[in-house]
């Protein structure tokens, strides 16, 4: 899934979400405007680790200030 040039106030973002082996990746890119606080969460998946720009964070959702290109990775358990 992708959304290009989504406007939030004065900030314009590109958003992309895709599944990967072992989880889900969400990419955000600020195209124009001031930094924007964002919170990203995945529901319906057993997330065991969240990485923001390859840095591990506590919890199962990511909250940060988007100011340029960012990637949030949700590492999930594989159900057999």
PyMOL Python script that loads the backbone (N, CA, C, O; Angstrom):
from pymol import cmd

cmd.read_pdbstr("""\
ATOM      1  N   UNK A   1       0.840  -1.155   0.000  1.00  0.00           N
ATOM      2  CA  UNK A   1       0.000   0.000   0.000  1.00  0.00           C
ATOM      3  C   UNK A   1       0.895   1.230   0.000  1.00  0.00           C
ATOM      4  O   UNK A   1       1.925   1.254   0.674  1.00  0.00           O
ATOM      5  N   UNK A   2       0.506   2.247  -0.752  1.00  0.00           N
ATOM      6  CA  UNK A   2       1.259   3.495  -0.712  1.00  0.00           C
ATOM      7  C   UNK A   2       0.320   4.684  -0.900  1.00  0.00           C
ATOM      8  O   UNK A   2      -0.695   4.600  -1.592  1.00  0.00           O
ATOM      9  N   UNK A   3       0.689   5.776  -0.270  1.00  0.00           N
ATOM     10  CA  UNK A   3      -0.028   7.042  -0.392  1.00  0.00           C
ATOM     11  C   UNK A   3       1.023   8.103  -0.660  1.00  0.00           C
ATOM     12  O   UNK A   3       1.971   8.257   0.111  1.00  0.00           O
ATOM     13  N   UNK A   4       0.857   8.825  -1.737  1.00  0.00           N
ATOM     14  CA  UNK A   4       1.824   9.862  -2.075  1.00  0.00           C
ATOM     15  C   UNK A   4       1.226  11.239  -1.838  1.00  0.00           C
ATOM     16  O   UNK A   4       0.053  11.487  -2.118  1.00  0.00           O
ATOM     17  N   UNK A   5       2.050  12.117  -1.321  1.00  0.00           N
ATOM     18  CA  UNK A   5       1.710  13.530  -1.122  1.00  0.00           C
ATOM     19  C   UNK A   5       0.464  13.728  -0.243  1.00  0.00           C
ATOM     20  O   UNK A   5      -0.418  14.521  -0.571  1.00  0.00           O
ATOM     21  N   UNK A   6       0.410  13.002   0.862  1.00  0.00           N
ATOM     22  CA  UNK A   6      -0.673  13.190   1.838  1.00  0.00           C
ATOM     23  C   UNK A   6      -0.362  14.431   2.666  1.00  0.00           C
ATOM     24  O   UNK A   6       0.746  14.574   3.182  1.00  0.00           O
ATOM     25  N   UNK A   7      -1.324  15.316   2.791  1.00  0.00           N
ATOM     26  CA  UNK A   7      -1.108  16.573   3.514  1.00  0.00           C
ATOM     27  C   UNK A   7      -1.657  16.455   4.931  1.00  0.00           C
ATOM     28  O   UNK A   7      -2.801  16.052   5.140  1.00  0.00           O
ATOM     29  N   UNK A   8      -0.818  16.817   5.897  1.00  0.00           N
ATOM     30  CA  UNK A   8      -1.189  16.895   7.309  1.00  0.00           C
ATOM     31  C   UNK A   8      -0.783  18.280   7.795  1.00  0.00           C
ATOM     32  O   UNK A   8       0.380  18.509   8.126  1.00  0.00           O
ATOM     33  N   UNK A   9      -1.737  19.199   7.837  1.00  0.00           N
ATOM     34  CA  UNK A   9      -1.399  20.588   8.161  1.00  0.00           C
ATOM     35  C   UNK A   9      -0.537  21.157   7.046  1.00  0.00           C
ATOM     36  O   UNK A   9      -0.925  21.122   5.878  1.00  0.00           O
ATOM     37  N   UNK A  10       0.638  21.683   7.402  1.00  0.00           N
ATOM     38  CA  UNK A  10       1.549  22.227   6.397  1.00  0.00           C
ATOM     39  C   UNK A  10       2.556  21.201   5.894  1.00  0.00           C
ATOM     40  O   UNK A  10       3.378  21.515   5.034  1.00  0.00           O
ATOM     41  N   UNK A  11       2.505  19.982   6.419  1.00  0.00           N
ATOM     42  CA  UNK A  11       3.476  18.940   6.065  1.00  0.00           C
ATOM     43  C   UNK A  11       2.892  17.995   5.024  1.00  0.00           C
ATOM     44  O   UNK A  11       1.729  17.601   5.113  1.00  0.00           O
ATOM     45  N   UNK A  12       3.713  17.634   4.032  1.00  0.00           N
ATOM     46  CA  UNK A  12       3.325  16.688   2.989  1.00  0.00           C
ATOM     47  C   UNK A  12       4.201  15.441   3.142  1.00  0.00           C
ATOM     48  O   UNK A  12       5.427  15.535   3.185  1.00  0.00           O
ATOM     49  N   UNK A  13       3.554  14.269   3.225  1.00  0.00           N
ATOM     50  CA  UNK A  13       4.246  12.995   3.442  1.00  0.00           C
ATOM     51  C   UNK A  13       3.966  12.010   2.318  1.00  0.00           C
ATOM     52  O   UNK A  13       2.910  12.048   1.687  1.00  0.00           O
ATOM     53  N   UNK A  14       4.933  11.126   2.078  1.00  0.00           N
ATOM     54  CA  UNK A  14       4.718   9.910   1.306  1.00  0.00           C
ATOM     55  C   UNK A  14       4.733   8.764   2.310  1.00  0.00           C
ATOM     56  O   UNK A  14       5.583   8.736   3.200  1.00  0.00           O
ATOM     57  N   UNK A  15       3.808   7.823   2.182  1.00  0.00           N
ATOM     58  CA  UNK A  15       3.708   6.667   3.077  1.00  0.00           C
ATOM     59  C   UNK A  15       3.682   5.389   2.259  1.00  0.00           C
ATOM     60  O   UNK A  15       3.004   5.312   1.234  1.00  0.00           O
ATOM     61  N   UNK A  16       4.428   4.375   2.719  1.00  0.00           N
ATOM     62  CA  UNK A  16       4.402   3.072   2.073  1.00  0.00           C
ATOM     63  C   UNK A  16       4.422   1.989   3.156  1.00  0.00           C
ATOM     64  O   UNK A  16       5.180   2.086   4.121  1.00  0.00           O
ATOM     65  N   UNK A  17       3.603   0.978   2.996  1.00  0.00           N
ATOM     66  CA  UNK A  17       3.606  -0.164   3.909  1.00  0.00           C
ATOM     67  C   UNK A  17       3.705  -1.426   3.076  1.00  0.00           C
ATOM     68  O   UNK A  17       3.017  -1.568   2.065  1.00  0.00           O
ATOM     69  N   UNK A  18       4.562  -2.342   3.502  1.00  0.00           N
ATOM     70  CA  UNK A  18       4.688  -3.598   2.767  1.00  0.00           C
ATOM     71  C   UNK A  18       5.068  -4.727   3.719  1.00  0.00           C
ATOM     72  O   UNK A  18       5.743  -4.523   4.729  1.00  0.00           O
ATOM     73  N   UNK A  19       4.615  -5.907   3.364  1.00  0.00           N
ATOM     74  CA  UNK A  19       4.986  -7.075   4.156  1.00  0.00           C
ATOM     75  C   UNK A  19       6.359  -7.550   3.699  1.00  0.00           C
ATOM     76  O   UNK A  19       6.722  -7.442   2.528  1.00  0.00           O
ATOM     77  N   UNK A  20       7.093  -8.067   4.643  1.00  0.00           N
ATOM     78  CA  UNK A  20       8.424  -8.632   4.393  1.00  0.00           C
ATOM     79  C   UNK A  20       8.490  -9.954   5.142  1.00  0.00           C
ATOM     80  O   UNK A  20       7.705 -10.187   6.061  1.00  0.00           O
ATOM     81  N   UNK A  21       9.410 -10.809   4.762  1.00  0.00           N
ATOM     82  CA  UNK A  21       9.573 -12.032   5.551  1.00  0.00           C
ATOM     83  C   UNK A  21       9.871 -11.660   7.007  1.00  0.00           C
ATOM     84  O   UNK A  21      10.844 -10.962   7.289  1.00  0.00           O
ATOM     85  N   UNK A  22       9.040 -12.124   7.911  1.00  0.00           N
ATOM     86  CA  UNK A  22       9.246 -11.850   9.325  1.00  0.00           C
ATOM     87  C   UNK A  22       8.617 -10.577   9.849  1.00  0.00           C
ATOM     88  O   UNK A  22       8.835 -10.218  11.006  1.00  0.00           O
ATOM     89  N   UNK A  23       7.831  -9.876   9.019  1.00  0.00           N
ATOM     90  CA  UNK A  23       7.206  -8.682   9.562  1.00  0.00           C
ATOM     91  C   UNK A  23       6.638  -7.733   8.522  1.00  0.00           C
ATOM     92  O   UNK A  23       6.354  -8.109   7.385  1.00  0.00           O
ATOM     93  N   UNK A  24       6.484  -6.485   8.955  1.00  0.00           N
ATOM     94  CA  UNK A  24       5.888  -5.430   8.138  1.00  0.00           C
ATOM     95  C   UNK A  24       6.781  -4.205   8.234  1.00  0.00           C
ATOM     96  O   UNK A  24       7.273  -3.874   9.313  1.00  0.00           O
ATOM     97  N   UNK A  25       6.993  -3.529   7.108  1.00  0.00           N
ATOM     98  CA  UNK A  25       7.788  -2.303   7.087  1.00  0.00           C
ATOM     99  C   UNK A  25       6.915  -1.142   6.643  1.00  0.00           C
ATOM    100  O   UNK A  25       6.135  -1.262   5.698  1.00  0.00           O
ATOM    101  N   UNK A  26       7.053  -0.023   7.330  1.00  0.00           N
ATOM    102  CA  UNK A  26       6.343   1.211   6.979  1.00  0.00           C
ATOM    103  C   UNK A  26       7.403   2.273   6.722  1.00  0.00           C
ATOM    104  O   UNK A  26       8.245   2.539   7.580  1.00  0.00           O
ATOM    105  N   UNK A  27       7.360   2.874   5.543  1.00  0.00           N
ATOM    106  CA  UNK A  27       8.306   3.922   5.174  1.00  0.00           C
ATOM    107  C   UNK A  27       7.569   5.250   5.097  1.00  0.00           C
ATOM    108  O   UNK A  27       6.493   5.338   4.506  1.00  0.00           O
ATOM    109  N   UNK A  28       8.156   6.289   5.702  1.00  0.00           N
ATOM    110  CA  UNK A  28       7.583   7.636   5.690  1.00  0.00           C
ATOM    111  C   UNK A  28       8.631   8.589   5.154  1.00  0.00           C
ATOM    112  O   UNK A  28       9.809   8.483   5.494  1.00  0.00           O
ATOM    113  N   UNK A  29       8.212   9.504   4.331  1.00  0.00           N
ATOM    114  CA  UNK A  29       9.116  10.519   3.825  1.00  0.00           C
ATOM    115  C   UNK A  29       8.452  11.880   3.851  1.00  0.00           C
ATOM    116  O   UNK A  29       7.419  12.084   3.213  1.00  0.00           O
ATOM    117  N   UNK A  30       9.038  12.810   4.583  1.00  0.00           N
ATOM    118  CA  UNK A  30       8.526  14.182   4.602  1.00  0.00           C
ATOM    119  C   UNK A  30       9.011  14.854   3.323  1.00  0.00           C
ATOM    120  O   UNK A  30      10.216  14.971   3.098  1.00  0.00           O
ATOM    121  N   UNK A  31       8.087  15.289   2.497  1.00  0.00           N
ATOM    122  CA  UNK A  31       8.414  15.927   1.218  1.00  0.00           C
ATOM    123  C   UNK A  31       8.454  17.439   1.311  1.00  0.00           C
ATOM    124  O   UNK A  31       9.189  18.098   0.575  1.00  0.00           O
ATOM    125  N   UNK A  32       7.657  17.985   2.222  1.00  0.00           N
ATOM    126  CA  UNK A  32       7.587  19.435   2.357  1.00  0.00           C
ATOM    127  C   UNK A  32       7.024  19.761   3.727  1.00  0.00           C
ATOM    128  O   UNK A  32       6.169  19.042   4.243  1.00  0.00           O
ATOM    129  N   UNK A  33       7.502  20.841   4.308  1.00  0.00           N
ATOM    130  CA  UNK A  33       6.919  21.343   5.537  1.00  0.00           C
ATOM    131  C   UNK A  33       7.714  21.000   6.774  1.00  0.00           C
ATOM    132  O   UNK A  33       8.780  20.390   6.697  1.00  0.00           O
ATOM    133  N   UNK A  34       7.182  21.400   7.918  1.00  0.00           N
ATOM    134  CA  UNK A  34       7.879  21.198   9.183  1.00  0.00           C
ATOM    135  C   UNK A  34       7.816  19.741   9.630  1.00  0.00           C
ATOM    136  O   UNK A  34       6.977  18.980   9.149  1.00  0.00           O
ATOM    137  N   UNK A  35       8.703  19.346  10.553  1.00  0.00           N
ATOM    138  CA  UNK A  35       8.637  18.005  11.138  1.00  0.00           C
ATOM    139  C   UNK A  35       7.259  17.743  11.728  1.00  0.00           C
ATOM    140  O   UNK A  35       6.571  18.667  12.162  1.00  0.00           O
ATOM    141  N   UNK A  36       6.863  16.467  11.739  1.00  0.00           N
ATOM    142  CA  UNK A  36       5.516  16.091  12.162  1.00  0.00           C
ATOM    143  C   UNK A  36       5.578  14.926  13.141  1.00  0.00           C
ATOM    144  O   UNK A  36       6.181  13.900  12.828  1.00  0.00           O
ATOM    145  N   UNK A  37       4.967  15.058  14.324  1.00  0.00           N
ATOM    146  CA  UNK A  37       4.906  13.906  15.234  1.00  0.00           C
ATOM    147  C   UNK A  37       4.006  12.821  14.627  1.00  0.00           C
ATOM    148  O   UNK A  37       2.902  13.109  14.165  1.00  0.00           O
ATOM    149  N   UNK A  38       4.484  11.586  14.634  1.00  0.00           N
ATOM    150  CA  UNK A  38       3.698  10.465  14.110  1.00  0.00           C
ATOM    151  C   UNK A  38       3.723   9.306  15.103  1.00  0.00           C
ATOM    152  O   UNK A  38       4.646   9.163  15.904  1.00  0.00           O
ATOM    153  N   UNK A  39       2.686   8.491  15.021  1.00  0.00           N
ATOM    154  CA  UNK A  39       2.598   7.269  15.805  1.00  0.00           C
ATOM    155  C   UNK A  39       2.152   6.171  14.855  1.00  0.00           C
ATOM    156  O   UNK A  39       1.137   6.305  14.171  1.00  0.00           O
ATOM    157  N   UNK A  40       2.918   5.079  14.814  1.00  0.00           N
ATOM    158  CA  UNK A  40       2.638   3.988  13.883  1.00  0.00           C
ATOM    159  C   UNK A  40       2.452   2.702  14.691  1.00  0.00           C
ATOM    160  O   UNK A  40       3.248   2.380  15.573  1.00  0.00           O
ATOM    161  N   UNK A  41       1.380   1.978  14.367  1.00  0.00           N
ATOM    162  CA  UNK A  41       1.053   0.745  15.081  1.00  0.00           C
ATOM    163  C   UNK A  41       0.465  -0.250  14.088  1.00  0.00           C
ATOM    164  O   UNK A  41      -0.239   0.137  13.156  1.00  0.00           O
ATOM    165  N   UNK A  42       0.756  -1.527  14.291  1.00  0.00           N
ATOM    166  CA  UNK A  42       0.183  -2.594  13.474  1.00  0.00           C
ATOM    167  C   UNK A  42      -0.726  -3.418  14.378  1.00  0.00           C
ATOM    168  O   UNK A  42      -0.334  -3.827  15.471  1.00  0.00           O
ATOM    169  N   UNK A  43      -1.929  -3.649  13.908  1.00  0.00           N
ATOM    170  CA  UNK A  43      -2.880  -4.459  14.689  1.00  0.00           C
ATOM    171  C   UNK A  43      -3.115  -5.787  13.990  1.00  0.00           C
ATOM    172  O   UNK A  43      -2.979  -5.893  12.771  1.00  0.00           O
ATOM    173  N   UNK A  44      -3.467  -6.794  14.769  1.00  0.00           N
ATOM    174  CA  UNK A  44      -3.772  -8.099  14.213  1.00  0.00           C
ATOM    175  C   UNK A  44      -2.538  -8.943  13.929  1.00  0.00           C
ATOM    176  O   UNK A  44      -2.640  -9.989  13.288  1.00  0.00           O
ATOM    177  N   UNK A  45      -1.377  -8.504  14.397  1.00  0.00           N
ATOM    178  CA  UNK A  45      -0.124  -9.235  14.207  1.00  0.00           C
ATOM    179  C   UNK A  45       0.621  -9.257  15.537  1.00  0.00           C
ATOM    180  O   UNK A  45       0.674  -8.248  16.240  1.00  0.00           O
ATOM    181  N   UNK A  46       1.190 -10.397  15.878  1.00  0.00           N
ATOM    182  CA  UNK A  46       1.940 -10.528  17.130  1.00  0.00           C
ATOM    183  C   UNK A  46       3.345  -9.951  16.938  1.00  0.00           C
ATOM    184  O   UNK A  46       4.260 -10.655  16.510  1.00  0.00           O
ATOM    185  N   UNK A  47       3.506  -8.678  17.256  1.00  0.00           N
ATOM    186  CA  UNK A  47       4.788  -7.981  17.094  1.00  0.00           C
ATOM    187  C   UNK A  47       5.661  -8.249  18.320  1.00  0.00           C
ATOM    188  O   UNK A  47       5.215  -8.081  19.455  1.00  0.00           O
ATOM    189  N   UNK A  48       6.909  -8.668  18.083  1.00  0.00           N
ATOM    190  CA  UNK A  48       7.821  -8.902  19.200  1.00  0.00           C
ATOM    191  C   UNK A  48       8.924  -7.848  19.279  1.00  0.00           C
ATOM    192  O   UNK A  48       9.591  -7.736  20.307  1.00  0.00           O
ATOM    193  N   UNK A  49       9.127  -7.076  18.214  1.00  0.00           N
ATOM    194  CA  UNK A  49      10.146  -6.023  18.239  1.00  0.00           C
ATOM    195  C   UNK A  49       9.785  -4.941  17.231  1.00  0.00           C
ATOM    196  O   UNK A  49       9.274  -5.234  16.150  1.00  0.00           O
ATOM    197  N   UNK A  50      10.052  -3.697  17.589  1.00  0.00           N
ATOM    198  CA  UNK A  50       9.840  -2.564  16.686  1.00  0.00           C
ATOM    199  C   UNK A  50      11.176  -1.847  16.509  1.00  0.00           C
ATOM    200  O   UNK A  50      11.884  -1.575  17.479  1.00  0.00           O
ATOM    201  N   UNK A  51      11.504  -1.548  15.261  1.00  0.00           N
ATOM    202  CA  UNK A  51      12.721  -0.810  14.933  1.00  0.00           C
ATOM    203  C   UNK A  51      12.332   0.476  14.211  1.00  0.00           C
ATOM    204  O   UNK A  51      11.516   0.447  13.289  1.00  0.00           O
ATOM    205  N   UNK A  52      12.907   1.596  14.623  1.00  0.00           N
ATOM    206  CA  UNK A  52      12.724   2.860  13.921  1.00  0.00           C
ATOM    207  C   UNK A  52      14.092   3.256  13.389  1.00  0.00           C
ATOM    208  O   UNK A  52      15.025   3.480  14.159  1.00  0.00           O
ATOM    209  N   UNK A  53      14.205   3.341  12.078  1.00  0.00           N
ATOM    210  CA  UNK A  53      15.490   3.643  11.441  1.00  0.00           C
ATOM    211  C   UNK A  53      16.586   2.718  11.965  1.00  0.00           C
ATOM    212  O   UNK A  53      17.700   3.158  12.251  1.00  0.00           O
ATOM    213  N   UNK A  54      16.258   1.430  12.088  1.00  0.00           N
ATOM    214  CA  UNK A  54      17.139   0.344  12.522  1.00  0.00           C
ATOM    215  C   UNK A  54      17.532   0.409  13.991  1.00  0.00           C
ATOM    216  O   UNK A  54      18.450  -0.297  14.409  1.00  0.00           O
ATOM    217  N   UNK A  55      16.854   1.244  14.789  1.00  0.00           N
ATOM    218  CA  UNK A  55      17.092   1.327  16.230  1.00  0.00           C
ATOM    219  C   UNK A  55      15.916   0.696  16.965  1.00  0.00           C
ATOM    220  O   UNK A  55      14.766   1.086  16.764  1.00  0.00           O
ATOM    221  N   UNK A  56      16.213  -0.286  17.823  1.00  0.00           N
ATOM    222  CA  UNK A  56      15.162  -0.960  18.582  1.00  0.00           C
ATOM    223  C   UNK A  56      14.546  -0.003  19.594  1.00  0.00           C
ATOM    224  O   UNK A  56      15.244   0.783  20.235  1.00  0.00           O
ATOM    225  N   UNK A  57      13.217  -0.085  19.725  1.00  0.00           N
ATOM    226  CA  UNK A  57      12.511   0.709  20.732  1.00  0.00           C
ATOM    227  C   UNK A  57      11.656  -0.227  21.579  1.00  0.00           C
ATOM    228  O   UNK A  57      11.368  -1.353  21.174  1.00  0.00           O
ATOM    229  N   UNK A  58      11.257   0.239  22.744  1.00  0.00           N
ATOM    230  CA  UNK A  58      10.400  -0.543  23.634  1.00  0.00           C
ATOM    231  C   UNK A  58       8.958  -0.452  23.165  1.00  0.00           C
ATOM    232  O   UNK A  58       8.544   0.557  22.594  1.00  0.00           O
ATOM    233  N   UNK A  59       8.206  -1.499  23.405  1.00  0.00           N
ATOM    234  CA  UNK A  59       6.787  -1.494  23.090  1.00  0.00           C
ATOM    235  C   UNK A  59       6.491  -2.053  21.703  1.00  0.00           C
ATOM    236  O   UNK A  59       7.376  -2.545  21.002  1.00  0.00           O
ATOM    237  N   UNK A  60       5.214  -1.962  21.330  1.00  0.00           N
ATOM    238  CA  UNK A  60       4.763  -2.523  20.049  1.00  0.00           C
ATOM    239  C   UNK A  60       4.298  -1.457  19.069  1.00  0.00           C
ATOM    240  O   UNK A  60       3.768  -1.785  18.008  1.00  0.00           O
ATOM    241  N   UNK A  61       4.489  -0.173  19.409  1.00  0.00           N
ATOM    242  CA  UNK A  61       4.188   0.889  18.453  1.00  0.00           C
ATOM    243  C   UNK A  61       5.310   1.916  18.489  1.00  0.00           C
ATOM    244  O   UNK A  61       6.052   2.024  19.465  1.00  0.00           O
ATOM    245  N   UNK A  62       5.413   2.664  17.399  1.00  0.00           N
ATOM    246  CA  UNK A  62       6.482   3.648  17.269  1.00  0.00           C
ATOM    247  C   UNK A  62       5.899   5.051  17.325  1.00  0.00           C
ATOM    248  O   UNK A  62       4.917   5.348  16.646  1.00  0.00           O
ATOM    249  N   UNK A  63       6.502   5.911  18.132  1.00  0.00           N
ATOM    250  CA  UNK A  63       6.115   7.318  18.204  1.00  0.00           C
ATOM    251  C   UNK A  63       7.400   8.132  18.063  1.00  0.00           C
ATOM    252  O   UNK A  63       8.335   7.968  18.847  1.00  0.00           O
ATOM    253  N   UNK A  64       7.439   9.011  17.058  1.00  0.00           N
ATOM    254  CA  UNK A  64       8.633   9.812  16.806  1.00  0.00           C
ATOM    255  C   UNK A  64       8.244  11.033  15.988  1.00  0.00           C
ATOM    256  O   UNK A  64       7.095  11.170  15.568  1.00  0.00           O
ATOM    257  N   UNK A  65       9.201  11.910  15.768  1.00  0.00           N
ATOM    258  CA  UNK A  65       8.976  13.097  14.953  1.00  0.00           C
ATOM    259  C   UNK A  65       9.592  12.844  13.582  1.00  0.00           C
ATOM    260  O   UNK A  65      10.806  12.682  13.461  1.00  0.00           O
ATOM    261  N   UNK A  66       8.751  12.811  12.552  1.00  0.00           N
ATOM    262  CA  UNK A  66       9.218  12.589  11.177  1.00  0.00           C
ATOM    263  C   UNK A  66       9.754  13.907  10.630  1.00  0.00           C
ATOM    264  O   UNK A  66       9.066  14.928  10.651  1.00  0.00           O
ATOM    265  N   UNK A  67      10.993  13.870  10.142  1.00  0.00           N
ATOM    266  CA  UNK A  67      11.600  15.089   9.623  1.00  0.00           C
ATOM    267  C   UNK A  67      12.235  14.887   8.253  1.00  0.00           C
ATOM    268  O   UNK A  67      12.573  15.860   7.579  1.00  0.00           O
ATOM    269  N   UNK A  68      12.401  13.640   7.836  1.00  0.00           N
ATOM    270  CA  UNK A  68      12.952  13.321   6.516  1.00  0.00           C
ATOM    271  C   UNK A  68      12.501  11.908   6.154  1.00  0.00           C
ATOM    272  O   UNK A  68      11.308  11.621   6.253  1.00  0.00           O
ATOM    273  N   UNK A  69      13.389  11.022   5.745  1.00  0.00           N
ATOM    274  CA  UNK A  69      13.038   9.631   5.416  1.00  0.00           C
ATOM    275  C   UNK A  69      13.168   8.761   6.666  1.00  0.00           C
ATOM    276  O   UNK A  69      14.160   8.847   7.389  1.00  0.00           O
ATOM    277  N   UNK A  70      12.155   7.920   6.916  1.00  0.00           N
ATOM    278  CA  UNK A  70      12.178   7.023   8.067  1.00  0.00           C
ATOM    279  C   UNK A  70      11.611   5.669   7.656  1.00  0.00           C
ATOM    280  O   UNK A  70      10.794   5.572   6.739  1.00  0.00           O
ATOM    281  N   UNK A  71      12.064   4.617   8.357  1.00  0.00           N
ATOM    282  CA  UNK A  71      11.481   3.295   8.162  1.00  0.00           C
ATOM    283  C   UNK A  71      11.199   2.687   9.531  1.00  0.00           C
ATOM    284  O   UNK A  71      12.066   2.659  10.404  1.00  0.00           O
ATOM    285  N   UNK A  72       9.982   2.206   9.701  1.00  0.00           N
ATOM    286  CA  UNK A  72       9.574   1.509  10.918  1.00  0.00           C
ATOM    287  C   UNK A  72       9.380   0.051  10.546  1.00  0.00           C
ATOM    288  O   UNK A  72       8.617  -0.266   9.633  1.00  0.00           O
ATOM    289  N   UNK A  73      10.073  -0.842  11.254  1.00  0.00           N
ATOM    290  CA  UNK A  73       9.937  -2.284  11.008  1.00  0.00           C
ATOM    291  C   UNK A  73       9.246  -2.924  12.209  1.00  0.00           C
ATOM    292  O   UNK A  73       9.643  -2.721  13.357  1.00  0.00           O
ATOM    293  N   UNK A  74       8.215  -3.691  11.921  1.00  0.00           N
ATOM    294  CA  UNK A  74       7.514  -4.461  12.939  1.00  0.00           C
ATOM    295  C   UNK A  74       7.892  -5.918  12.714  1.00  0.00           C
ATOM    296  O   UNK A  74       7.459  -6.534  11.741  1.00  0.00           O
ATOM    297  N   UNK A  75       8.694  -6.464  13.612  1.00  0.00           N
ATOM    298  CA  UNK A  75       9.105  -7.854  13.512  1.00  0.00           C
ATOM    299  C   UNK A  75       8.060  -8.697  14.221  1.00  0.00           C
ATOM    300  O   UNK A  75       7.750  -8.472  15.391  1.00  0.00           O
ATOM    301  N   UNK A  76       7.521  -9.669  13.500  1.00  0.00           N
ATOM    302  CA  UNK A  76       6.381 -10.435  14.010  1.00  0.00           C
ATOM    303  C   UNK A  76       6.731 -11.907  14.086  1.00  0.00           C
ATOM    304  O   UNK A  76       7.583 -12.412  13.355  1.00  0.00           O
ATOM    305  N   UNK A  77       6.037 -12.582  15.005  1.00  0.00           N
ATOM    306  CA  UNK A  77       6.188 -14.032  15.086  1.00  0.00           C
ATOM    307  C   UNK A  77       5.468 -14.670  13.919  1.00  0.00           C
ATOM    308  O   UNK A  77       4.454 -14.155  13.449  1.00  0.00           O
ATOM    309  N   UNK A  78       5.982 -15.774  13.457  1.00  0.00           N
ATOM    310  CA  UNK A  78       5.377 -16.488  12.321  1.00  0.00           C
ATOM    311  C   UNK A  78       4.444 -17.559  12.869  1.00  0.00           C
ATOM    312  O   UNK A  78       4.873 -18.449  13.603  1.00  0.00           O
ATOM    313  N   UNK A  79       3.167 -17.469  12.511  1.00  0.00           N
ATOM    314  CA  UNK A  79       2.197 -18.490  12.943  1.00  0.00           C
ATOM    315  C   UNK A  79       2.230 -19.644  11.966  1.00  0.00           C
ATOM    316  O   UNK A  79       2.100 -19.447  10.757  1.00  0.00           O
ATOM    317  N   UNK A  80       2.406 -20.867  12.494  1.00  0.00           N
ATOM    318  CA  UNK A  80       2.429 -22.045  11.616  1.00  0.00           C
ATOM    319  C   UNK A  80       1.084 -22.703  11.562  1.00  0.00           C
ATOM    320  O   UNK A  80       0.916 -23.709  10.873  1.00  0.00           O
TER     321      UNK A  80
END
""", "prot")
cmd.dss("prot")
cmd.show_as("cartoon", "prot")
cmd.util.cbc("prot")
cmd.orient("prot")
